[in-house]
Amino acid sequence: MEEPQERTTVVRIAAPTLDTAKATPADVASPSAPTDGLPWWRDAKSVTFLATVFAAIVPAVTFVQSYFEKQQSIEISRLTANHNVRMDYVTKALTPGLSVEERERIFDLLARIKDDPMLEDWAKAQLDTARRERATLMEARNLLAPEATTLRSQLDTLTAEVMALKADKAPSARAELARKQNELLTISNKLNENEGRQRRIAEQIGGDVAESTNWFAVVASEYQREGATTRARRLLETTPRYPIEIYRATDDKGKPLYAITLGGSLTRQEALDRVRYAKQNAIASDAFAHQTSKWADNPVPLDSAPSRSEPN
């Protein structure tokens, strides 16, 4: 028989490293494997680790929450400001007396807002209405323009006739002068009404409406330059409130004459006020207001000698 062999068990013991040599049992222990059989919530290091983690999480959550709240507040402020601006424009567009041009501009702006379909559709409808209104007003003004041209032509003719009669010293001309002045007043009133309607339409459409400043307050007329200057100097001796001026003009037959006025290049109301002044102060009982674009370029200085082409 063979003798049983003796089994030998070799146990290898690793040499301790520098870290493990210095480590203590508490250092080796981990939160998931507490030493001495203690649960992790009773282990001081585990609790400290978790407390540190939670202490770091709370400020981070607070920061994130504050950031989103701030962004939400900014967005709400932006939306509120945009809404207020839009409502301001809507209120302005609905203001009574606003011109068509201004309403068109506002509705065109509101119609470009794409993030509010209801407002966009409403603005587009209002813009179409304003444009139709502009077309209607333009048509009405265009119908008035030819009438005004005809009235101005009639007014020029009558004014020339009246000034010729005023320059005529014959007593027989007085009755005709009175009749022509009545015609002149009628035509002048019609023209003023026509221009007033055109001015109101222009104001409704929008833009600047310039008032005419080519009116004159006529107090006398003379065929001779010397007679005109003599008449003007006599009027100056009365120290009138307004300046005395002379302008070259023509009668109804194209014959040159001189118009004596209380100033020139006036508005219609200024001319009417000076005509009233002339009548009330016995300067000229037959004074009248005349509108023309020709006289302003033909003034006659009171102290200058007449040229050879002018009648003496």
Residue pairs with C-beta under 8 A, 6 or more apart in sequence:
20 28
25 35
26 35
26 45
28 35
29 35
29 43
29 45
31 40
31 43
31 45
31 46
31 49
31 50
32 40
34 40
34 42
34 43
34 46
35 43
40 46
41 47
86 110
86 113
86 116
86 119
89 106
89 109
89 110
90 110
90 119
92 98
92 106
93 102
93 103
93 106
93 107
93 110
93 126
99 203
99 204
99 205
99 206
99 207
100 130
100 133
100 134
100 137
100 204
100 205
100 206
101 134
101 205
101 206
101 207
102 206
103 126
103 130
104 127
104 130
104 131
104 134
107 123
107 124
107 126
107 127
107 130
108 123
108 127
110 119
110 120
110 122
110 123
111 120
111 123
111 124
111 127
112 120
113 119
113 120
113 123
114 120
134 205
137 201
137 204
137 205
138 205
140 201
141 198
141 201
141 202
141 205
144 194
144 197
144 198
144 201
145 198
147 194
148 191
148 194
148 195
148 198
151 187
151 190
151 191
151 194
152 191
152 291
154 187
155 184
155 187
155 188
155 191
155 290
155 291
156 292
157 252
158 180
158 183
158 184
158 187
159 184
159 218
159 290
159 292
160 249
160 250
160 251
160 252
161 180
161 251
161 252
162 177
162 180
162 181
162 184
162 288
163 218
163 221
163 249
163 251
163 257
163 259
164 221
164 251
164 252
164 253
164 255
164 257
165 173
165 176
165 177
165 180
166 177
166 220
166 221
166 286
167 221
167 222
167 223
167 251
167 257
177 286
178 286
181 286
181 288
184 288
185 288
188 288
188 289
188 291
191 291
192 268
195 212
199 209
199 211
202 209
203 209
211 267
211 268
212 267
212 268
212 291
213 265
213 266
213 267
214 265
214 291
214 292
214 293
214 295
214 296
215 265
215 266
215 267
215 268
215 270
215 271
215 289
215 290
215 291
216 247
216 259
216 261
216 263
216 264
216 265
216 266
216 271
216 289
216 290
216 291
216 292
216 295
217 242
217 261
217 262
217 263
217 266
217 270
217 271
217 272
217 274
217 275
217 278
217 287
217 288
217 289
218 259
218 260
218 261
218 287
218 288
218 289
218 290
219 235
219 260
219 261
219 262
219 278
219 283
219 284
219 287
220 228
220 231
220 235
220 259
220 260
220 284
221 228
221 249
221 257
221 258
221 259
221 260
222 228
222 231
222 257
222 258
222 260
223 255
223 256
223 257
223 258
223 311
224 258
224 311
224 312
225 258
225 300
225 306
225 310
225 311
225 312
226 306
226 312
227 258
228 246
228 258
228 260
228 300
229 246
229 300
229 302
231 260
232 244
232 245
232 246
232 260
232 302
233 302
235 244
235 260
235 283
236 244
236 302
238 281
238 283
240 262
240 277
240 281
240 283
241 277
242 262
242 263
242 274
242 277
243 262
243 263
244 260
244 261
244 262
244 302
245 260
245 261
245 262
245 263
245 264
245 299
246 258
246 259
246 260
246 261
246 299
246 300
246 302
247 258
247 259
247 261
247 264
247 295
247 296
247 298
247 299
247 300
248 256
248 258
248 259
248 295
248 298
248 299
248 300
249 256
249 257
249 258
249 259
249 294
249 295
249 298
250 256
250 257
251 257
256 310
256 311
258 300
259 290
259 295
262 274
262 275
262 277
262 278
262 283
262 287
263 274
264 295
264 296
264 299
265 296
266 274
268 289
268 291
271 289
271 290
271 291
272 289
274 287
274 289
275 287
275 288
275 289
277 283
278 284
278 287
279 285
279 287
306 312
